[in-house]
């Protein structure tokens, strides 16, 4: 997710942002509940949008890049063994 669109926009895991908000509310003595029943995704998305953050399915792009690089290493290792 990103508040700024573009190739160099900083991204975040949306659940990290939700966690920060909920931690802050709990520290203030409140008892936040997200999606009281069922899937918390839609209420979490609404929370992020209200903060001006556009959720993105890929989450943190740096983590996605690291995962893809690691998978490429695994594929290369497997293909070399054949």
BELBEL-V471105 format. One record per helix or strand. SS is the DSSP state (A for helix, B for strand). FROM is the first residue (numbers start at 1). LEN is the number of residues. If there is no record, write none. Layout:
BEGIN
SS/FROM/LEN + SS/FROM/LEN
END
This chain:
BEGIN
B/2/1 + A/14/14 + A/41/10 + B/54/1 + A/61/21
END
